[in-house]
């Protein structure tokens, strides 16, 4: 759990906020999943980003494919 929290802080919180409630990127704590809410959808967005949107850390996120 601590490793995942550290990864979120380092790779995601800049856009999604420290608590995942959004900012530059969408809120990850509500029930509205604009790019799909299944495990497969979430993994796809983490690994590939969102088409036609800038993902600042896409290369770092792509390294998570082994998870």
C-alpha positions in Angstrom: 0.0 0.0 0.0 2.8 2.4 0.9 4.5 1.8 -2.5 1.2 2.6 -4.3 0.7 5.8 -2.3 4.2 6.9 -3.1 3.7 6.2 -6.8 0.4 8.2 -6.7 2.1 11.1 -5.0 4.9 11.1 -7.5 3.1 10.5 -10.7 -0.6 11.4 -10.3 -1.2 14.0 -7.5 0.2 16.8 -9.6 -3.0 16.6 -11.8 -5.4 14.7 -9.7 -4.6 16.3 -6.3 -3.1 14.8 -3.2 -6.3 13.1 -2.2 -7.3 12.2 -5.8 -10.2 14.7 -5.8 -9.2 16.4 -8.9 -7.6 19.6 -10.1 -6.0 19.7 -13.6 -7.1 16.1 -14.0 -10.5 14.6 -13.0 -11.7 13.5 -9.5 -10.7 9.9 -8.9 -12.8 9.5 -5.8 -16.3 10.0 -7.1 -18.5 7.6 -9.1 -18.2 9.4 -12.4 -15.5 7.7 -14.4 -15.3 9.5 -17.7 -12.9 7.1 -19.3 -14.4 3.9 -17.9 -14.4 2.4 -14.4 -13.5 -1.2 -14.9 -10.0 -2.5 -14.0 -9.2 -2.9 -17.7 -10.3 0.7 -18.4 -8.3 2.1 -15.5 -5.2 0.1 -16.5 -5.6 1.3 -20.1 -5.7 5.0 -19.1 -2.8 4.6 -16.7 -0.7 2.9 -19.3 -1.7 4.9 -22.4 -3.1 8.1 -21.2 -6.2 9.6 -22.8 -6.3 10.2 -26.6 -6.0 13.8 -27.6 -5.0 14.9 -24.1 -1.6 15.7 -22.8 -0.3 13.3 -20.2 2.8 14.8 -18.5 4.1 11.5 -17.2 3.1 9.1 -19.9 6.5 7.5 -20.1 6.7 7.0 -16.3 3.1 5.6 -16.3 3.9 3.2 -19.1 6.5 1.6 -16.8 3.7 0.4 -14.6 2.6 -2.2 -17.1 4.0 -5.0 -15.0 1.5 -4.2 -12.1 
